[in-house]
Amino acid sequence: MTQAANDLQAPEPSELSQAIFMAYQVKWVEDQSPVKIMEKSRRIGLSYSEAADDVLYAASAEGANVYYISYNKEMTQGFIQDCANWAKAFNAAAGQIEESVLQEEDKQILSFTINFDSGHKIQAFTSNPRNLRSKGRPGERLVIDEAAFVDDIKELLKAAMAMTMWGGQIRIISTHNGEDNPFNELINDVRAGRYPYSLHRVDFDDALRDGLYRKICAVNKKLWTREGEATWREEIIARYRPNQDEELFCVPAQGGGAWLTRVLVESRMVEEPVIRFTGSKDFNQSSPAVRQVLMQEWIETELKPLLKRLNPELRHALGMDFARSGDLSVIAPVEVASNLHERVPFLVELKNVPYNQQLQVLFAICDVLPKVSGIVIDSRGNGSYIGEAAEDKYGSVVLKLMATESWYRDNMPGYKAAFEDGTITLPKHDGLLQDHRAFKLVRGVARIPEGKTDGDSHGDRAMACVYAHAAAKLQIAPIGYTEVPGHARGFDNRSSPDRQDDDFHIPEHEGW
């Protein structure tokens, strides 16, 4: 290899994508965040693409040293050999692989090094060297591969983060090794917003969608077919059973205990009101005009006194979990203090209440909610009507949420962190406590399981608070609201609560 490092011509990411890499590999390489983390399935080629990027980095005069740590000799040898092959492919000026042994008290650590003419090196270790804290000159990069399995991972992560003080870069790559592992804790902390790190996630099916099996077929000169891919997928899953969720689908094996403990939830509860309106048979069979009058009376006597207590100087948000008849509709406003502490000043429960009267209550709150910065409404199924009506009235401040597993994965760690950090206060109410205690990890994601959690609730109170917490985090500037004369409640003629003809009908069943 004779070409100078300064003349190194690195391929463009698009070229790598077309010729060698799959989309998730390119996305990983292109992300130049100071700290980035990959939560991944096994055997999807992430270390291979990382090796390519590390060679380009170390071989460049503008780059720096790269240090790689894994938990066994075979992985380390495989990585350094990939680096040597990439150096050859890129025609980078580099020496041969050098092997040495570091003696650290009761253990020996193998080290493999490639030196580049740029003056930089890639050095790979089979375990965590104690002198890592001495690293961290400007720009140096640390790669921790299969971090969940590395010895003393907490201390290693401490030392790694210290490197960033001088402009160093950290790349953390791993499959899962249990729910209580520091790697999973780190991921949850990132999702909770405790650390501003870049987080990537690629499970087995993500990799297949991006062409993993096609690439395997191409390398092995085998014809790709859809049927062949389906068969291969089932074979791989069977090979990893009963641990396929953790090994392939980024779901850490569960530990014991509840997702939120009773002690933790109770410690964040204070005396705040929870009010309820239950729609009787007579109420629901009344005309729309009569229902409106009856609901307005309840708003005046029960709700408005609570609204008058809201602090006009503070930012507010709101979450609503919708139900028509089987469960509860719950509305949770949230007050955000200057120190970002969130307080739910009251909850409103609506049981068996028609859509337009639910909107009547929702609008009575939102119309006077000070400095509204976000409204999140559960808009699955029939809830889409509530979400659309609120969006028509309040505009982009409303998020019509159709929550997916990825939404829960991204948002639930932050909600739990608010309890752990003491930055949220909820009404002291047994039903709300039971709803929070009902959260279970389903495929590694906190969810409310099937069935009632407390009487007629299916976690509805807790979910309204989750949505309120999410609403408080929306990146929307707080707005004021002035009602346009002649357009009370923000409805057009078709959807007015006062409309009495039968042309407009909302299906009464849930669960579209």
N, C-alpha and C positions, 0 to 999 in steps of 0.2 A: 504494500500500500504506500504509494508515494505522493499522492495529491495532498497539498497543504490544507490544513483545517480551514483556513480563511476562504479557500476556494470551494468548500464543500457545497454542493448543490442539493439541498433537501427537496424531496418531492412535495408538491402541494397536497394538502389534505384531500382535495377532490380526486387527485390522481391515486392516492393511497386507497380511497374508498372504492374507486373503480377497479383497481388492479389487485388489491390485497385485502383491505380492511372492510369490515361491515359497519353499518351506520353507527351502532353504539360504540364501536372502537374509535371511529373518527370523532364522535362527539366527546369522548373521554380525552383524546389526544389534543383536541382543539381547545379544551377548557384549560386556561392557564391561570386559574385561581391559585392564590398562595397555598391554600389547603383545600384538597378535594378528596372525597370519600366515595368508594364504590361498594355498594351492597349488591352481591351478585350470586348467580348460580355457579356451580362447578363447571370447569372445562369449557368455558366459552371464549378463551383466547384473550382475556384482558391483559395478562402479564406479557403476552407476545407483543401487543400493541404498545404497552408501556415501555418495553425494551427498545422498540424502534424510536420512540420519542426521546428516551434517555440517551441513546447513542447520538442523535442529532444535537441534543443539548450539550453533552460532554465534549463532542467533537468541534463545537463552534467556539470561536474565540470569545464570543459574547456570553457563552454559557458558564458552567461551573462544574464542580465535582458532583457525582451522583452516588449515594449510598443506598444499598438495597439490603433489606433484612427479611428473612423468612424463618420458618421453624424447623426445616430439615435440610439435609445435605442435597437430596435429589432435586428439590425445588430450586435451591440456590445454584446448583450446577446447570440446571435447565435454563434458568434465567441468564446466567452469564454466557452460556453458549448461544442463546438467542441474540444477545448483544454482539457477540463476535460475528455472527452471521449477518446481522444488520450492518455492522461496520463494513463488512466486505461488500454487501449489496450497495451501500451508499458510497463506496470507494473512499471511506474515511481513513485518514492516516492514524493508525493505531498499532500498538505492539501486540504480542501474544498474551494469552491468559496466564497470569501468574498466580500460583497457589501458595498460601502461607498459613501458619497456625498461630493464633493468638492464645496465650496462656492467661486465664483469668481465674485466680484462686483455684476452685475445685473443678473447673471445666476448661476444655479446649474449644476454641471457636475457629472453624475453617474460614478462610478469607480468600476470595477470588478477585483479581484486579485486572482491568484493562486500562493501560495508559495511552492517552491520545497526544498527538503532536501539538494540540492546542494548549497543552500544559495541564489539562484536566484528566480525571479518571472516573471510571465506574468501579466501585468496590462493593462486593456482595458478601454478606456474612450469613452464617448458618444459625446464628442466634444473636441475641441482643448484647452488643459490646458495651461495657460500662463506661467506656470513654466517649460515648456518643455525645455527651454534653460538651465535649471539646470541639465538636463540629459546629457548623453554623456560620461559616464565613459568608459574606454577601452572595446570595444567589444559589448557594448549595442546596441540593435536593435530596430528600430522604423518601424512599419508597418502602412501605411496610406491606409485605404480601402475606395474605391469609393472616391478617392481624389478630383475628379472634383466637388464634392458636399459638401465638407467640408467647414465650415465657415473660412473666411480669409485664403484661401489656400496659397496665396503668402507669408504671414508671417509665416505660418506653414512650407512651404518648405524652407524658409530662416533658420528657427531654426533647421529644420531637417538636412540640409547640414552642419550646424555648428557641429553637432554630429560626422561627419566623420573625423574631425580634430584629434580626439583621438581614431581613429580606430573603430568608430561606424559603424553600418550597416543600410541602408535605403531600405525599400521595399515599392514601390508605386504602387497601384493596382487601376484601375478604368475603367469604361465605360466612354464614352464622354458626355459632357454637353455643347456643343456649340463650334464653331470654335474659338471664342475669349477667351475661358476659359484658365486660367493659366496652367491647365493640358495639354491641346493641345499645348499651346505655349512651354511648357517644352519638349514635344515629338518632336516638330519641331526643337527645339534647339539641341536636342540630334542627330536627323537625320542630322542636319546641321554641326555637328562636334563641336559644342560649348562646349559640356560637354561629358566627356568620360564615360558615364553611359551605362549599359547594358539594351537594349530595347527588349521586347518581344511583340508579337502581335498575338492574337488568336480571330478570329471572329467566328460566329456561325457555318459556314460551316467547318472551320478548326477543331472545336471541334467535329462536326459530323464525319469528316473523321478519327479522332482519337478515335472514339468509344463512344461518349457521349450518343447517344440514346441506343446503346447496353448496356451500363452501367445502364441506367435508366430501361431498360427492365429486366436486371438481378436483380436489387434491388427490383423491383416490381413483380418478378417472372412471367414475361410476355414473350411470345415467340417473338423474334426479327424476322422481315421480312423486306426485302428491300422496299416493298410497304408500310408497316407500318411506316417506317422511313420517307419516302417521304411525306406521309399524315401528320405525326406529324410535320415535318418541316414547311409545309404550314400552319398548324394550329397555330404554334408559331409565324410565320411571320405575319399572319392575326391579331393575338392578339396585336401585337405591332404597327400596322399601325396607323397613317402615319409616325411613328417615327422609323420604323424598321431598316433603315440604321444606325442611330445613336445608337440605343439600342442593335442591334445584329451584325452589320457589321463594327463597328469601324470607322464610317464616321461621323465626327462632323457636327452638323447642321450649315449651312452656315450663315455667317453674310453678311453685305453689303460691297460694294466696290470691286475694282479690286484687283487681286492677286499681281500685281506690278503696282504702281501708275505711272502716267506720270512724276510727279516731281521726283520720286525716280530714274527712268530709265534715264531721261535726265541729272540728276546730275552726272551720271557715264559715260557720253559720252564726247568724245573729238574729235578734228579734225583728223580723220584717213581715208584713202581711202577705197572705196568700188568699185571694178572693175567687169565688166561683159563681158562675151562672149556669144553671141546668135547665135545658129546654124541656118543659113538660109536654105531654101529649096535646093539651089544650093550646099551649103556646105555639107549637109547631103547626097546628091546624088552623090557626088564626090567619087573617089576611095579612099581606106584607105591611100594610099601613099600621095595623094594630101591633104587629110584632115590633115594628120600628119604634112605636110610642113606648111599649113596655120595656124594650131594651134601653131606650133613652132614659127612662126613669131609673133603671138600675145603674146606668152610667153616671147619672147626676148624684145618686145617693151613695154608691159604693166606690166608683172609680175616680171621680173628679177630686175628692178629698186627697187621694194618694197622688194625683198628678200635680196638685198645688204644692206638694212638698218637694218636688224636683228642684234641684239647684240650677238656676238659669245661667250660671257662669261656667258650668262644666259641660264637656262634650258627652253626648249620649249615643247609644246604638240600641238595636233591638233584634231579638230572635223570636221566631214563631214556629212551633211544631204543629202541623195541621192534622186534624181528624174531623170527620163529620158525625159519626154516631158511635162506632165501636170503642174508640179510645178518647182521650182528651185532646182538645186543641189548647195549647199553652202559649202564652205570650210573656216574654221576659225582656223588659227593658234593662239596660245596663248603663250605669253612670261611670265615667272614666275620669279619675282625679288627675291632678297635674303630675303626680308621681306614677301615673299609669295604673294605679290600683283600680280594680273593677268591682263595683258594688251593684248587685241586683236589688233594687229598692222594694220591689214587690213582684208577685206572679199573678197572672190572670188565667184561670182555668175555665174553659168553655166545654160543657158536656151536652151533646145532642142539640147543637145550635145550628140553624140554617146558615148558609154561606153569607147571605147579605147582612145578617146580624153579626156574624163573625167580623165581617169587614167594618161594620158600624163601630164595633169595639176597637178593632185595630186602628182605624182612622182617628177615633177619639183620642187614642194615646199618641199616635205619630204626629197629629196636627199640633200638639203642644210640647212634644219632646224637644228639649233645648239642644241646639247645635248638633243636629243629627249627622253622624258621619258614616252610618251604615245600617242597613236593614237586611237581614237574611231570613228568607221565608222558605220553609219546606214546601217545595212545589212539585212533589211527586204526585202522580195520579190526579185526583180531584183538587189537590192543593194548587195545581197550576192556575186555577181560576183566581184564587186568593193572590197568588204571586203576580199574575198579569194585572189585576186590578190595582194592586199596590204600586206596580211599576208605572202604570198609566198615570197615577196620581203624583208619585214622588220622583219618578224618573230614575236616573242611573244610580242613585243612592241605594236602590233595591237590588239585591242579588236573589234571583229565583233559583234556589238550590235544588238540584236533583243529585243528592249525595251518592258518590261511588265509593268503592273500597279504597281507591287512591286518595279521595278527599278525606276519608276518615284516617288513613295512614298519615297524611300530612298534617292534619289538624288536631287529632286527639292527643298526641304527645304534648303540644303546647297547652292544651286545656289541663292536663294532669300537672304540668309544671307550674301552672298558676296556683294550684292547691299546695304543691310542695314548697313553693317560694312565698306563699302567704300573700299573693297579689290579687286574690278574689274573695268576695264576701257574698254569701247567699242567704236567703231567708231560712230561719230555723223551722223546719217542717219535716215531719216523719216521712211523708210520701216522697218528698224531694230527696231525702237521705236514702230511702230504699231504692229509688230510681238510680241514684249514683252507685249504690252498692251492686246493682245488677249488671254493670258493665263487665263483659267478659272478653278475653282475647280470642278472636276467631281468625285463624290463619295469620296470627301475629298482629292483628289490628283490633283495637278496642271497639266493641259494638254492643248494642242491646240485643240479647238473644230473643228467640221467639217466646211468646207467652206473656202474661201480665206480670208486672213487677210490684204493683201495689194497688189492690182493688181494681179500679177501672183504668189504670195507667199502664202503658207499655213503654216505660221509660220516657214518657212525653215531657215531664217537667225537666228532667235532666237534659234531654235533647234541646229543649228551648234555650236552656242556659248555654249549652255548647254552641248553638247557632248565634246567641248573643255575643259570646266570646269571640267567635269568628267575625261577626259584624263589626266589633270594636277594632279588629285588626285590618279591616278593609282599607285600601289606600285611596280613600275618597275624602275630599275636603268637606268639613262640616258645612251644612247649608241651613239657611233660614227658610221659612215657608209662609207665603201669603196667599190666602185662598182667593181665587178669581170670583168676583160677584156673579151670581147666576149659575155657578157650577159647584154647588155645595157637594161635599164629600167626594169630589173628583170623578164622578161618574158621567158618562154620556147617557142618553135616554135609554139605550138598550140595556144597560146594566145597573140602573138606579135601584136602590133598595125600595123606593116608593112605587116602582112599576108594578101594575097589578094585572096586566094581561098575561096570557099563557104562552106567548110566543118564545119566551126565553126560558130555557130549562137547563138545570144542572143535574147530571146524574147523581143519585143519592148514595150509590154504593162506593166503597173505597177500594183501593188496590188495583187501579188500572194497570 
